[in-house]
Structures are given as C-alpha cells and as structure tokens.
Amino acid sequence: MNTEEQVNQRPAELIAAADNRLVWEWKTTEIAGQEWPMAVASDPDAMLVEACERQDAGEKDVIDPFWATTWRAASGLDRFLERLDVQGKRVLELGCGTGHVGIAAAIRGANVVLTDGVEDPLHLVRLSSYPLRERCQVQRLRFGIDQLTERFPVIVGSDVTYLRELWPQLMQTVDQHLADGGQLLLSDPFRIIAREFRDWLSDQQWQYEEHQIEMPDDRKHPIRIMQIKRQR
C-alpha cells in the first residue's frame, strides 16, 4: 500500500479531532526502514514561541510543545530496535510525542501502547498509527499520576530525561509498568544531563548499560541508548 492510500484510510472523525486542536500536516518519515506517513505539527517553532509567550504572561500549566517535533533520539532508538526481537511482545512507549518509536516497534510486530502526558499529540499519533491500529493503543499517561493495569517486557522513551525534576516520576512510572526481567530503553543525543541521570540511577538500584547508535545524517553526533533493568 502506498503513502497516499494509507493517508486516505484515516477516518473522518480522527481527522476532525486533530483539526479541532492543531494545525498539522502529513510528513513522510523513515521508520523501521520504510517510508511512513506521519501526522505532525505544521509549525512546531511557532507553537513553542506561543507557549513561551503564554508562560511569560503568567498563564499556568502551559506545557512546552516539544512533542511537536520528531527528534533524532527517536530515530536512533528506532535503529536500535533492529537489534531486538519485539515480534509479538507488549511494548509501552512513554512520552511518545509523534509516536515514532512506538510505530517502529509495531511495524516490527510488537503490540504497543503509545502514551504521552498531554492530549494534543495523541490526536496526531492516532492518525499516524491508524494502519497499525490492531497493534497500537493510544492513551494519556502522566508520569507519577496515571497507571495502567499491566506490565510490559519492553518500555521505550526518547528524549524524556531532559528535566531533572521529572526523573523520580519517570522512574516511578517505569517501576509500576516494567515486567519482571523486562528492560527500559531510553535515548538521547548525548546531553550532559543524561550522564547525570545515569549517575542518579546508580543510587536507585537500577542496572545500566549504554550503547551508541551512529546516524547517517550526522555521523559525528551519534545517539545514546540507555538500556536499564532492575537490579537482581
């Protein structure tokens, strides 16, 4: 099925829900080694400027829309999934943003729950993941607040370690949802703060292993993969 046929499959009610909340467009993105139509924000930079202006004006509970862009860390984690066998496994994506990593896992045969702490990106993720709807569930999950009723052998997240104040809630959510013997895979573009996160984890009784994924767009700036398991 070509890209245009996939886009035309989307139900009108999903498109209307996205139109009601966002200015968005289709963008073909390489996911799991193939071209995939992704519903993305049309102007994420303008969305960030607007959010900053609202924050400066004193408006409360305005969240920076970093979800509106697919970051290189998501592409790097997508490539790392090539090394794993996720066929038939249950996978939870935290802070899914555009849903790139969760969709990559679903294309590879996983059954995925894609989650984010805010509702807006989920409207677009439902559109992007629609051809995989039998293997993709999309819902809101706020770190440290919401909890699902199952545990997962694989939990993934890209660029979710950039705020220190979220680390306890992030790992609380992981602890609540990671199956015995399961693994957490996090990615980032080798930020200094992620090294601090690694050191912080060592005090939390988690087992940490680090991998490096070279990216074709910029081989001098690879992506870090943090493979995290419970201490035995």
C-alpha positions, -999 to 999 in steps of 0.1 A, spaced: 0 0 0 15 34 -10 16 65 12 -14 82 -4 -36 51 1 -26 49 38 -34 86 43 -68 82 26 -77 54 50 -80 76 81 -115 80 95 -130 115 92 -137 116 129 -100 112 137 -91 140 112 -118 163 126 -105 157 162 -70 167 151 -82 197 131 -101 209 161 -70 211 183 -40 216 160 -26 229 127 -10 199 113 2 182 81 14 149 67 51 143 65 67 111 51 93 98 76 116 69 75 105 45 102 117 9 107 135 11 73 104 22 53 87 54 44 57 61 67 32 90 66 33 108 99 8 134 111 29 162 125 25 198 137 29 222 107 49 248 126 64 235 159 87 265 163 56 288 163 39 266 188 69 268 211 71 306 208 34 309 216 38 286 247 67 308 259 46 340 254 17 325 274 41 314 302 57 349 303 22 364 305 17 344 337 -6 316 323 -3 285 345 0 249 333 13 257 298 34 228 286 62 234 261 52 215 229 85 197 225 64 167 214 56 185 181 90 176 165 105 142 158 139 143 175 170 125 163 169 105 195 136 88 183 153 78 150 183 64 169 161 43 192 142 31 161 175 19 147 184 2 180 152 -18 179 166 -36 148 188 -54 173 159 -67 194 132 -93 187 100 -75 196 77 -96 174 46 -103 194 58 -85 226 40 -59 245 58 -26 244 50 7 262 62 40 249 64 68 274 63 105 262 56 93 227 54 127 211 49 120 174 49 83 181 79 74 160 94 48 183 61 31 191 52 29 155 87 15 147 81 -13 173 46 -20 158 59 -22 123 84 -48 136 55 -68 150 51 -56 186 18 -48 203 23 -13 215 7 12 239 17 47 229 13 73 257 20 109 264 13 132 293 -6 157 272 -36 150 250 -27 171 219 0 149 204 -22 118 208 -47 131 182 -19 130 157 -5 97 169 -39 81 163 -37 92 127 -1 82 122 -6 47 137 -40 40 121 -28 14 96 -14 -5 126 -44 0 148 -47 -37 156 -13 -35 173 -14 1 186 -33 15 215 -30 53 222 -38 69 255 -27 95 280 -3 86 308 12 112 331 44 103 349 37 97 386 -1 102 383 -17 77 359 -12 39 360 -21 12 335 -33 -22 346 -5 -42 330 33 -46 330 54 -47 299 86 -66 290 98 -36 270 94 1 278 108 28 255 112 65 256 131 91 236 143 125 250 124 120 283 153 126 306 160 163 299 143 176 331 158 166 365 125 173 383 108 146 362 133 118 370 115 105 401 81 104 384 96 89 353 112 60 372 81 56 394 61 51 362 87 26 349 87 7 382 49 4 380 48 -8 345 80 -29 339 75 -66 339 99 -89 359 130 -94 337 120 -65 314 140 -37 301 137 1 297 153 17 266 158 54 266 176 75 240 191 110 239 217 129 218 245 126 244 233 155 266 253 162 297 222 159 318 217 123 306 251 115 322 238 130 354 207 108 350 229 77 347 247 86 380 214 93 397 201 59 386 231 42 403 216 53 436 182 40 427 193 3 423 189 1 385 213 -18 362 226 5 334 242 -3 301 250 22 274 250 19 236 259 42 208 240 45 175 256 62 146 232 82 125 235 87 87 225 123 88 254 133 111 279 106 119 299 129 143 269 131 166 255 97 175 226 88 197 230 73 231 208 43 241 204 37 278 194 1 285 181 -2 320 170 -31 341 161 -38 377 190 -49 399 187 -86 407 
